[in-house]
Amino acid sequence: MIVQTFAIASKDLRSELRTRYAVNALLMFVVTSVATILFALREDRVSTDVLSGMYWVVVFFSGTAGLSRIFVGEEERGTALTLRLIASSSAVYFGKLLFNCLQTILLVLAATVLYLIAFPEFVIRSAALFAATVFLGSLGFAAAATIIAAIVAKAQAKGTLYTVLSFPILAPLLLTVIQTTAMALDGAEFSAALGQFQILFGYICAVVGLSFILFDYIWKD
């Protein structure tokens, strides 16, 4: 299964490097969102709580532009049936999850760089806390996005359904990472966010575990 998992992730990566559809969509949405926020704020100074909220809102809506098509593309190209025949459902799920993790980390890094350039108030005073938050937040976001994308690929209204399903599922994650990011910008100690990290770790385990159980029924239906 491990070989199949990395083979599927590698296939998606090579396909993305050829077309650059998801990467271009993600990056353009990030740039547009940050520019819009920058124009709206102008010279206004905002608190770290507001900056953290806007940061993850950009990540959330940018993710809907690219991550939602990871299974839709397979259905449109007619390669979904081939995947069902040659690979186990577990390998397909973890291969897609791995690829989505890479995309999400790229998305978060791009948003971070743009925020550091555009907003002088966005100063990371606790690097370890911020890095842990971004890493766990990216894993949680990718885990939820993967199973939601698998569900959306089976539906007729693919464009709107992803946002409708993703927000209630991602709301606990977003609230936690926004709070922890604000703590990192304020320079809080790493130990002060252990409770938030427990929530994030529990969220990731719950989403991945439930997705692993349900994916076989979703994928083969």
C-alpha positions in Angstrom: 0.0 0.0 0.0 2.9 2.4 0.8 4.3 2.0 -2.8 0.8 2.6 -4.3 0.3 5.7 -2.0 3.6 7.3 -3.1 2.9 6.4 -6.7 -0.5 8.1 -6.7 0.9 11.2 -5.0 3.8 11.2 -7.5 1.3 10.9 -10.4 -0.7 13.9 -9.1 2.5 15.9 -8.6 3.7 15.2 -12.2 0.3 16.1 -13.6 0.2 19.3 -11.6 3.7 20.3 -12.7 2.5 19.9 -16.3 -0.8 21.8 -16.1 -0.2 24.0 -13.0 -4.0 24.4 -12.7 -4.3 24.0 -8.9 -1.0 25.9 -8.1 -1.9 28.8 -10.3 -5.4 28.9 -8.9 -4.1 28.8 -5.3 -1.5 31.5 -5.8 -3.7 33.8 -7.8 -6.4 33.6 -5.2 -3.9 34.3 -2.4 -2.4 37.3 -4.2 -5.9 38.7 -5.0 -7.2 38.2 -1.5 -4.2 39.8 0.2 -4.2 42.8 -2.3 -8.0 43.3 -1.6 -7.4 43.3 2.2 -4.5 45.7 1.8 -6.5 48.1 -0.3 -9.4 47.9 2.1 -7.3 48.6 5.2 -5.1 51.3 3.6 -3.3 53.0 6.5 -5.4 51.5 9.3 -3.6 49.6 11.9 -5.2 46.3 12.9 -4.8 44.0 15.9 -3.0 40.6 15.8 -6.4 38.9 16.3 -7.8 40.5 13.2 -4.6 39.8 11.2 -4.7 36.2 12.2 -8.3 35.8 11.3 -7.8 37.4 7.9 -4.7 35.2 7.3 -6.6 32.0 7.8 -9.6 33.2 5.9 -7.4 33.8 2.9 -6.0 30.2 3.3 -9.5 28.8 3.6 -11.0 30.5 0.5 -7.8 30.0 -1.5 -8.0 26.3 -0.7 -11.5 26.0 -2.1 -10.1 27.2 -5.5 -7.6 24.3 -5.9 -8.0 21.5 -3.3 -11.6 20.7 -4.2 -10.6 19.4 -7.7 -8.4 16.6 -6.6 -11.1 13.9 -7.3 -13.2 15.9 -9.7 -10.2 15.9 -12.1 -10.1 12.1 -12.0 -13.8 11.8 -12.8 -13.5 14.4 -15.7 -10.5 12.7 -17.2 -12.1 9.2 -16.9 -9.1 7.9 -14.8 -11.1 7.3 -11.7 -12.2 3.8 -12.9 -8.5 2.9 -13.6 -7.5 3.9 -10.1 -10.3 1.8 -8.7 -9.0 -1.2 -10.6 -5.2 -0.9 -10.0 -5.0 0.6 -6.5 -6.7 0.0 -3.1 -9.0 2.6 -1.7 -6.6 3.1 1.2 -3.7 3.9 -1.2 -5.9 6.3 -3.2 -7.0 8.1 0.0 -3.5 8.5 1.5 -1.9 9.3 -1.9 -4.4 12.1 -2.4 -4.0 13.2 1.2 -0.2 13.4 0.8 -0.6 15.5 -2.4 -3.1 17.8 -0.7 -0.7 18.3 2.2 2.0 19.5 -0.2 -0.4 21.9 -1.8 -1.7 23.2 1.5 1.8 23.8 2.8 2.7 25.7 -0.4 -0.5 27.7 0.0 0.3 28.6 3.6 3.9 29.5 2.8 2.8 31.8 0.0 0.2 33.5 2.3 2.8 33.9 5.0 5.4 35.6 2.7 2.8 37.9 1.2 1.5 38.9 4.7 5.0 39.6 5.9 5.6 41.9 2.9 2.2 43.6 2.9 1.4 44.1 6.6 4.1 45.6 8.9 2.0 44.5 11.9 2.3 40.9 10.9 5.5 40.1 12.9 6.1 36.6 14.0 7.5 37.0 17.5 7.3 33.3 18.4 8.7 31.3 15.4 8.4 27.9 17.0 4.8 28.5 17.9 3.9 29.8 14.5 5.7 27.0 12.7 3.9 24.3 14.8 0.5 26.1 14.2 1.0 26.3 10.4 2.2 22.7 10.2 -0.7 21.2 12.2 -3.2 23.6 10.6 -2.1 22.6 7.1 -2.4 18.9 8.0 -5.9 19.4 9.4 -7.0 21.5 6.5 -5.6 19.0 3.9 -7.2 16.1 5.8 -10.7 17.7 5.8 -10.3 19.0 2.2 -9.5 15.5 0.9 -12.5 13.7 2.2 -14.8 16.6 1.3 -13.4 16.6 -2.3 -14.1 12.9 -2.6 -17.8 13.5 -1.6 -18.1 16.5 -3.9 -16.8 14.6 -6.9 -19.9 12.4 -6.7 -22.3 15.3 -6.6 -23.9 17.3 -9.4 -23.4 20.8 -8.0 -19.6 20.5 -7.4 -18.8 24.2 -7.3 -21.0 25.3 -4.4 -21.1 22.1 -2.5 -17.5 22.2 -1.4 -17.8 25.5 0.4 -21.1 24.5 2.0 -19.6 21.2 3.4 -16.2 22.5 4.3 -17.1 25.5 6.5 -18.9 23.6 9.3 -16.2 20.8 9.2 -13.3 23.3 9.2 -14.8 25.8 11.7 -13.2 24.1 14.8 -9.9 24.0 13.1 -10.1 27.6 11.9 -11.1 28.9 15.4 -8.1 27.1 17.0 -5.4 28.1 14.4 -6.6 31.7 14.4 -6.2 31.9 18.2 -2.9 30.2 18.2 -1.5 32.3 15.3 -2.5 35.5 17.3 -0.5 34.1 20.2 2.5 33.5 18.0 2.3 37.1 16.7 2.0 38.4 20.3 5.1 36.4 21.3 3.5 33.9 23.7 5.5 31.0 25.0 5.2 27.7 23.3 3.9 26.0 26.4 0.9 28.5 26.6 -0.5 26.9 23.4 -0.3 23.3 24.4 -4.1 23.1 24.9 -4.6 24.4 21.4 -2.1 21.9 20.0 -4.0 19.1 21.7 -7.2 20.2 20.0 -5.4 20.4 16.6 -3.8 17.0 17.0 -7.2 15.5 18.1 -8.9 17.1 15.1 -6.4 15.6 12.7 -6.6 12.1 14.2 -10.5 12.3 14.2 -10.7 13.5 10.6 -8.1 11.1 9.2 -9.6 8.2 11.1 -13.2 8.8 10.1 -12.1 9.5 6.5 -10.1 6.3 6.3 -13.2 4.3 7.5 -15.7 6.1 5.1 -13.5 6.6 2.0 -13.9 3.0 0.8 -17.7 3.5 0.6 -17.5 6.9 -1.0 -14.8 5.9 -3.5 -16.5 2.7 -4.7 -20.1 3.9 -4.6 
